[in-house]
Amino acid sequence: MFDALIVNKDDEGNTSAEITQISEDQLPHGEVLVAVEYTTVNYKDGLCMSPGGGGLVRKYPHVPGIDFSGTVEESSDPRYKAGDKVVLTGWRVGEAHWGGYAQKARVKADWLVPLPDGVDARQAMAVGTAGLTSMLSVMALEDHGIKAGPVLVTGAAGGVGSVAVAILANLGYKVAAVTGRPDTADYLMSLGATQIVAREEINETVKRPLEGETWGGCVDAVGGAMLARVLGQMEYGASVAAVGLAGGAGLPASVIPFILRGVNLLGIDSVMQPYDNRLRAWKRIATDLPMDKLEAMVVPAKMSDLPKLTADILKGQVKGRVVVDVNA
């Protein structure tokens, strides 16, 4: 028997979460059984724990947790053997398939990635889905050519933003960090940001479709009106990697930045990302994300903290990377 955070829904549609003990035979089917060591808290986890499962959870009882790291206990797939260190992100684990908010998980072998040298299980969850998304964003910007101006990171104090700031600064780029929380300025500067941009300066659309060419690239974790505004401020030929929609799914923008400035809007998906690109991203994380900066982002937690943390992240009240020790 082992601990798991089980979410149930009653006949009236109300959800409740409780840490309880379950057995291995209650886990869903999969080729690999993993002893989970660490998981984390993402915006999707907050949705999955909310009433109605945020439209993501289809079947109850349910174990959330869209990412986890740990050690293989059993495998019927030749790619993995007992003792291998692995990480899982995406593939709708924690949504349609039971996830990492438990001390064990059984999953498909195709969903796993071996941990690269230089990254341990705890660091892997300090990176997590958010950090992987950040690296995929940086890789996409590099593939399209980052221009001379500072690289803008919106939602910079969140999980995706924090890691993006650290990676970009480590690669030698000037980084402008957008935040709505003035108390996070020192934190963002410690990650390598060279400029702090107040959210209110950039979160409203303007009538002019183009403004001054300011940013050489952008990792946007907000979307909505802020993304629309940023598009009109990009340098000629610069790119925006769009990774989030905390500011709304709508895009009240003009096509003018795309037509007159050749701006690229790059959609970043980390859920169904092909294996080879995941492996490439994790190897880049091992070399290009300074682990001392990563440690500065970490907020340690245990499973009993998850109900509050998943509620807080929906309110924008979680800073950095929450790393949950499921055995604590």
N, C-alpha and C positions, 0 to 999 in steps of 0.2 A: 504494500500500500504506500501511497505517496500523496503529497499535498497538491491541490489544484484549486484555482479560483474558478468556481462554476457560476455562470450567469443563467438564471432561470426567468421565465416570463409567465405571469399568471393569466387567468382567463380574461382579465380586463386590460391586458396589454402592458402592465407594469413590470419592470424588470428589477431583479435583486441579485446581488452578488455575495457569495460566501466562500471562504476557504474551507474545503472539506477534503477528506481522504478518498481516493479512488484507486482502482486496481488497473494493471496493464491491459486486461482484457476489455476495459471500457474505452480504451483509446481507439481512434479510427484506424482503418487499414493503411499500410504503407510498408515500404521495404526496409526502412531504417528506424530503429529505436534509439533515441538520443536521451542521455541524462542531461537535462537542461541545467546550466549553471547560472546564466544571466539572461535577463530580458530587459526591456526598456518601455518607455511610454511615448507613443506617437499620437498625433491628432486622430488618426483612424481608430486607435485603441479607445480614445475618449468617446468616439461615435459608437463603437461596438458596445461600450458599457452603458450608453445612454438609453433612455426609454425607446423601445422600438429597434434598438440596435443600429440606429443611424441609417437605416435602410441597407445596411451591409450584411447583417446576420439574418439568415433565413430559417435556422433550425435551433431549437433549444432542447435540453440544456447545452450550453456552449462554453468553451474555454477561449477567451481572447488572447491577444499577444501576437502582433504581426511579425515579430522577429525574435530570434533567440540564438544563443551560442552554447556549446557544450561538447560532450564526449560521446561518441558512438558506443552503444552497449551491444547491439545486435544489428546485423545487416545481411539481407539475402541478395544484395547487389554487390558484384565484385569490386566496384569502385571504392567501397568503404568497408572498413573492418573495425572490430572492437578496439577502442583506444584512440581512434582518429578524432582530431579536433575539427569541428565544423561550425558553420554559421548559416543561418537561414534568414532570408528577407523576401517578402513578396509572395507571389503565387496565390494570393488570397488566403494564405494561412492566417489564422486569427479572425477571419471573416467567414468564409465558407467551410473551412477546415479548422479543427481545433489547433490552437496556437501555443505560445510560449509561456503563458501564465500558469505553469505547472512544473513540477520537478522532473517530469518525463514527457516526451512527445514522440509520436510515431508518424513519419512523413514519407513522401516519395523521395527516392534518391536523387531524382532530377532537380529537386528544389534546393538541395544542399550545395554549399561551396566549401572546399577545404580551407581552413585558416592559413593565410600566407605566413611565411617565416617572419618573425618580428612583431606579430600581433597575437596577443593571448585572448582568452575567452572574455575577460572583463573589458579589455580594450575594444574588442569586436562589438560589444554592445554600447560602449561609449560612442562608437561610430554608428552602428545600427542602420536601420533603414534611412534615417535622416542623413547620416554621414555618407552612405552609399549614394544617395540621391545628389548630395552636394558634389561628390567626385564625378558622377556622371554628368552633372551640369558643367563643371569646369572642363571636362574632357570635350564636351560638345562645343563650348566656347572656343577652346584651343583648335579644334578641328575646323572651325569657321574663321579663325583669325581674330585674336583680341587686339583691339586698336590702342592708340596711345593714351587716351584719357583714363582716369581712374575707373576701376570696375565697381559698379554699384551692387550692393547686396541689400535687398529689402527683407523685412522681418528678421533683421540680423541677429537679434538676441535669442531667437528660437533655435531649435535643433538643427535644421537645415542651414539656416543663416550662420550660426556660430561656426560650424565646421567649414562652410564655404569661405568665411572670412579668414580662418586660420590657414587653409590650403592656399588660397590666392596670395596672401601675404608671404607665405613661405616660398612661393614660386617667384616672388619678386615684384608682384603687381601692387600698385597703390590701390587701396580699398576704401571706398566710401560706404559706411554702414548706416542704414536707415533704421531708426527705432522710435517707438512712441513712448519709451520709458527712459527718461533722462538719467535715472539711477543706474542704467546699464552701460553708460558711456565709458567708464573706466574699464569695465569688463571687456568691452569690444576693442578698446585701444590695446589692452593686454594681449588680445588675440592677434593683433597686427593691423587693425584699422588705422588709417591715417586721417580720416575725416568722419565726423558724425553728422548725419543729416536728420533733422527732426521730422517725424512722420507727417506733421501738419503742413510741412513745406512742399510735400510731394504727393499727397493722397487725394487730390481733387483734380478732376479734368478741367481743362481750360478750352476756350473757344478756338485758340490757335492750334492747328494740327502739328505744327513744328515750332520748337523753341531752339535755343542755342545748343550746338553740338557739345555735349558735356561728358558723356560716359562712353568709355571704350568697350564696355561689355556690361552685362547685368545678370545676376542670379536673382530671379524674382520668386519669392515664396508667398506673395500676397495676392496677386491677381487683381481683378476688378478695376476700379478707377485709378489706383496707383500704377498698375501696369500700363493702362492707356496713357497716362501722363508720361511715364518713363519712355515709352516708344518714341514720343516726339522730342526727346532730349538725347537720343543716341547719336553717336558719330556716324558719318557716312560708312555704310558697309558693316557696322557693328551688329552684334547679336544679343538677344535676350533669351536666356534659358528659363522657361516658365515651369515651375515645379509645384506651385501651391495656389489655393483659392480662399485663403482666410478672409480676404477682402471681398469675396463674391465670385461667382462663376461667370457673370456677365463681363463683357469687354466693350465699354462705351468708347471705342476708338475709331479713328479714320484710317483709310488705306494709304494716306499720303506718305507716312514715314517709310512704308514698304516700297512705294513707287518712286519717290523723289530722293530718298536717301539709301535705298537698298538695304534697309534694316531687316534682319532675320529674326523671326520668332520661332524658337526651338522648343518643342514640347519634350519634356523629360519624364519618361515613365520608368519607374523602378520595379513595378509589380511583375510584369511579364518580360523583363529584360533578358535577352538570350544569355546562356551560360558563359560563352566566351567573353562577352563584354563585362559580365559580372566579375569574372576572374581577372580581367584586365584592370577593372576599377579597384578591386581589393588589393592587387599588387601595387597599384599607384598609391593607395592609402598607406600601405606599409612604408613607402619611400617618401611620399610628399606631404603627409600630414604629420606635423611635429607632435609627438606623443606628450610632451610636456604641456603644450597648449591644450591638447585634448583633455588631459587630467584636470586642467583649470575649469573645464566646462562641466565636469561630472558632479551630479547630485546623487549621492548614494541613497538607496531605498531598499525596502523589503516587501514581500508580497502583501502584507497587511496594509501597506501604504497605498496600494494601487487604486482602490475606490476613490480616494480623495484626489490623487494625482491625475487620474483620468478625467475627473470633473474639472480640475484646475486648468488642464491643458486646453480644454474647450473655451475657457475664459481668457486665454492668452496669459496665464499667470505662471507658466513654467519656463524657467530660464535654462538654457544649455541642454545638457544631456542627462536624463535620469537613467541611472544604471541600477537595475533591480537584481539583488542577490536572492534567488528563489530558495536557497537553502538556509538563509539567515533566520 
